[in-house]
Amino acid sequence: MTIHANQSQSEDQKFGGETLDPYENLAQAIILQAVKDYRLTDDEAELAEIERFFRSGWFGVLSKVDPEYLIKKLRKEKQK
């Protein structure tokens, strides 16, 4: 996707069929990076730190996803 400086959608971007503002894009990017980090590490301390982030108030501001559900799914992926 090419993003131009002079967008006609008043600073919004099309993403997955929905219009997201730059703050929503940033929130999604932060969460996706945490998920990627979780998937790529086997370090128990780092996993615990990422799980703390998922359970934090900051995560609650960024997402409406249930953190316990997300952690459960990620742990299940790691068992495979």
Helices and strands as residue ranges (DSSP letters): E 13-15, E 18-20, H 22-40, H 44-54, H 57-62, H 67-79
